[in-house]
């Protein structure tokens, strides 16, 4: 497993601090990580650099990318899709990230930008939603994106996980994107957009343990950990636990 740091942010000033997470996660893991060096003053150049450099890593091994905010997933998934066929994406997030995109999509828009640039929306699964704007809801329904809101997960947790795994099997190549805010802030307070009523750390790790068994899982990103907002290092420690569970 390769672990690659990408300390990039494009949250229009709202996600400052997330760029510190990759170094702290690698330090907590006590491992040497590769890095895609970025310049957060030039977002357009960052997208190009991440796309190009990620391709090199994706050609080598199963890879875990450490952000940064969720905007890094836009160039990462594009690079992944260019290398693989029949690609599926599973996204853990409290938010849909489907606002109308800017030229360089921010962490609030990256998924909609991806779809509008040609990614098949029926190959997307969103898990853990609990704060979605009406504009985003309309887009999700229009495009037929499969969503599992928290109330659905809580109604029959293990049966729902089985359904998620069943769909994931259908793809030749699977990409997993993890926004730490999918987890309840009781367990992961170190993020910019906390939303109550999320997954417990135990529930989330159970899902990761199921997903990592899939042979078609080829790449993961972990984003939106903000050390500046953390309490007692809880979120960094949970992040390192997630990375450890991802070892294949």
N, C-alpha and C positions, 0 to 999 in steps of 0.2 A: 504493500500500500504506500503510495506517495502522498505526502501532505504538503500542500502548497499555499503559502501565504499570499493574499491579495488585499492589501490595506487600502482599498479604494472606496470612496464614498461619493454619492451624488444624491444627497437629500436636500439640496438647496439650503444648506446650513443646519438642517434639522437632525442630522445623524452624526454630527461631530463627536468624536470619541470612539466610534466603531473601528476607526483605523488602527487603534491601539490593541485591539483584541488578538490579532494573529500572533504577535510576538509573545503576549502573555499566555496564550494557549500552548504554544510550543514550549515555552519555559516551564509551564506546569506539567506538561507531558515529558519534559526532560529529553526532548529529541531535537535533532537538527532538521529544519524544514527548508524546502526550496521556496523561492519567492518570485513572484512576478512584480517587478518594480514599477510603480505608477507615479503619476504626478497629478494630484488632486486639484491643481489649478488649471488643468487642461483635460476636461471630461471627454471631449471628442477624441483626443489622442489616447486616453485611457481605454476607451472601448476598443479601439484598433489594437492596442498593445495586448490587452487581455485576450482578445479573440485569437491573435497570432500565437502568443506564448502558450495559451491553454492547449492549442492543437498539439504542440510538441509533447506536453505531458500526457494528454489523452491517448496519444499513440503508443505510450510506453507501458502503462499499468493501470490498475484501479486507482483512482485519485480522489482525494478529499481536498477541496479548496476552502480556505478559511478567510472570510471577509471580516471587516468591510461591511457595507450595508447591502441591501438586497438588489441594488442596481447592478452588481457584478454578475447576477444570474443571466442578464440579457445577453452579453457577449459570450458567456460560458455555454449557455444552451445553444446558441447559434453555432459555436465551434463544434460542440458535441454532435449536433444534427448534421453538420457537413461531413462528418466522419462515419456516421452510422445510418442504417436503414431501419424503418419501422420503430421510430423512437417514441418512448413514452416518458412523461414527466409526472412525478409525484411531488407536490408542494405542501409542506406543512407551514401554515401561516394563520394568524388571527385575522389578517386582512387579505383582500382579493388582489390588491396591487393592479387594478384595472381602470384607473382614471385615464382620461384622454392624454396620450403621451406627448411629451415635448420632443424636440429633435434628438436630444440625448436623454433617453428615458431615465427618470429618477426611480428611487426605491418604491414609489407609489404607483408607477405606471409600467414597469418593465414587462409584466406578463401580457398586458393588452398590446404593447408594441410588438412583442414576439408574435402574437396571433395575427396582428395586422400586417406583419411582414411575411406571413405565409405558413407559420406552424399550425398544424392541424389541431383545432381546439378539442376535438374528440379524443385526443391522445393525452389530455391533461386531467389530472385528478388533484383537486384542492381539498386539504384536510385541516379541520380545526377552526374554520371561520366563525367569527362572532362579532365583527364590526365591519359592515359592508355598506358603502354609500349606495343610494338608489341608482345613480348612473352606472355603477359597477354591477349592481344586480341585474339591470337591464341588459348589459353587455354579456354577462354570464349566461343568462337565459337565451339570448339571441344566438349565441355561439354554441350552445349545448355543452358547456363545460361542466364536467361532473364535480359536484361539490358535496362535501360532508361537513355540515355545520355541527357545532359542539353538541347541540341538543340531540342530533342523530347519533353521535358517538356515544353519548351517555345512555341512550335508550337501550342499546344492546351492544356493548362494546366489542366483545370478542367476535360476534357474528359480523359486525361491520368491518372489523379488521380482516376477517376471512374474505369478504367481498372485495376489499382493496387489494389483497394479495392475488385473488383470482383474476382481477383485471390486469395487474402488473405482469402476470405470467404471459400475457398475450403479445408482449412486445419483444422484439429482438434485442433492443438496447434500452436500458432504463436509467434515467437521471433523477436524482433525489435532491430537492432543495429544502433546506431546513431554516426557517426563520425562528429564532429562539423564542419569539413572543407567542408562538403556538402553545407554549408551556405556561401554566398559571404563574403570575408574578410572585406568588408565595415561594416558588421554587427557582424562579429565574427573574429577579427584579432588575437585573442589569441590562435594560433595553429601553429604547426611546419611546415606544408606543405600547405601554402595558395595557392589557385588557383583562379584567377579572373573568373567572369562569373557564379557564383553560385546562389543558391536560395536566395531570400530575406528572412528576418526573418518572414515577413507576410505570404509568400507563404509556408514556411516550417511549421509554426504553424498551418496553415490551414490543411495541410496534417496530422499532428499529431492529430488535433481535429477530423478528420475523422477516423483515425486508432484506436484511443482510444475507440471508440464506439463499436469496434469489440469484441464480447464476448470471442473469442478464443485467444485474445492477453493476454499472461500470463507472459511475461518477457521482459525487455528492458535493454540495456546498453547504456550509454552515455560516449563517450571517446574522447581523443585527445585534450581536453581543456588544454592549457598551460598558466598558470598565468604569467610566466616569459616573455611571448611575448604579453600579453594583453595590450590594450590601454584604459585607463579610466574605467577599470573594465567591459568593454562592453560584453566580452564573458562570464564571470562569471554570469553577470546579465541575459544574454540570456539563459545560461544553467539552471539557477534557474526557469526562465519562462517556459522552456521546461518541467522540472520536475513537476511544478505545473499543467501544462496542462495534464500530464499523470495520474493524480489522477483519479481512477476509483470508 
